């Protein structure tokens, strides 16, 4: 049951968090290069 939940709503949340983290990382990288 936990695995099913992880693949559903929780999995989507983790995916969204990863995307946001990636965007922030690239933003910081761009600022550091300037």
WOFEN-V39510 format. One record per backbone hydrogen bond with DSSP energy under -1.0 kcal/mol. CO is the residue of the C=O (numbers start at 1). NH is the residue of the N-H. Records with the same first field share a line. If there is no record, write none. Layout:
# WOFEN-V39510
CO->NH, NH
This chain:
# WOFEN-V39510
1->5
2->6
3->7
5->10
8->12
9->13
10->14
11->15
12->16
13->17
14->18
15->19
16->20
17->21
18->22
19->23
20->24
21->25
22->26
23->27
24->28
25->29
26->30
27->31
28->32
29->33
30->34
